[in-house]
Amino acid sequence: MDEEPKQQDQPVTPVTPQPSGAPTPVAPTPPPAPEPPEVLAPAPPPPLEGPQPEPPRKSGRKIYVALGAALAVVVIALGAFFVIQLNTKQAAPHIKVGVMMAFSGGSSSMGYGAMKGVQLAKKQLNADNIDIVQMDSKCDAKTAGEAIKNLINQKVVAIIGEGCSSASVAALPAANNAKIPMISPSASSPTLSTPDDYFFRVVPPDNFQGAFMAQTIYDRGIRKVAVFYTNEPYGSGMNTVFREKFEALGGKVVATASAEPDVIDLSTQMKTLEVAKPEAIFIAPNSVVSATAAMKLAREAGIAAPFFGADIMYDNTIISNNPTVAEGLTISSFPTGTKAFKQSLVNEYGKSEQLYAAPQAYDIIHILQLAVQKGATTGEQIKNALPGITLSDSVSGFKHFDSNGEVSDRSYKYDLFQVKDGAFTLVE
């Protein structure tokens, strides 16, 4: 610990003793200390003329810079947050969709055309959230029954197909049990018109097309027609509807003949039709193979009457197999797409070709995309969402489903084609 400094002794002035009674001397008063001289501040310089800059405010500028930097950080953070939220909301959930069509056999043009439509739709509609599982069901009832089981095991939530009515009828019970909607681009048998099931289609049932072809033939002055059809739901249904409409108009179906799908030995059937001396032959098979054989053998049997057919015959194979026999053939078809859609096919695939079911499959992808945007991600949710969807920009003529999953709009229009100079030509 430090010691305090000792105080120094002050000098003592000696006191002279005074005689008794003498006055006590008083110590002289010390003179006052002189006041310090006044120091005057220098006078301020005279003001300069003209505007003067403000003195710098260094401390305030630092504060503003700090506040600005902090605000920028907050704005960037908030912006990033909202961008993340926006992207999260816009990202559609992924779903797995089966395409169950004929990719081999006599009806393979269905699957080929449908897949082109699916691929184009995924690209143009940015439907990358829809994953496709392709399955060959061959337009065959037995094969379709196995194909749909395979798709169910792969956890698809919707199926595009089947294209043929017989295969669709065979597959539908499994779809109903699994609660997975089937949306067909072309299966049109009235047999599939069942309320509250899981079957939908973007084309009308055959009572539309059969009636359309009956009216088309009657309007050409033809009154006696023979019919060949394949013995399955599509062909049988087309035959029934055509006969009813044509005879209601005043015409007569003078003969009918049928065969199993893909059968090509049709000589007996064509001879039966020839005997009736028809003015036209209406052909309603579910297979291009059967259609080609029927026309060829009809000519060999001596039938010179013109051929008319339904949508399955809109296939260049019909022409390439026998151009002479096919010349003059007139067919109806589901709409083959808007002009813009057809041009997109040319641009995408480099050539113009007949693509059966391509615009219908394109619209199905669009419908499924809209269903997902409504929050439907399971088979049952998609099934419930479909009747509430309307396509205002359809490429196939589809507008909306009715309560039974059907196209029941009477304003639906088919395309009509005729083979001229070895090519299908649209009849305006």
Secondary structure, DSSP 8 states (H G I E B T S, - for coil): -------------------TT---------------------------SS-------HHHHHHHHHHHHHHHHHHHHHHHHHHHHHHHHHS---EEEEEEE--SSTTHHHHHHHHHHHHHHHHHTT-TTEEEEEEE-TT-HHHHHHHHHHHHHTT-SEEEE-SSHHHHHHHHHHHHHHT--EEESS---GGG--TTSSEEESS--HHHHHHHHHHHHHHTT--EEEEEEESSHHHHHHHHHHHHHHHHHT-EEEEEEEE-TT----HHHHHHHHHT--SEEEEE-S-HHHHHHHHHHHHHTT--S-EEE-GGG-SHHHHHH-HHHHTT-EEEES----HHHHHHHHHHHSS----TTHHHHHHHHHHHHHHHHTT--SHHHHHHHGGG-B-TT-SSS--B--TTS----TT---EEEEEETTEEEE--
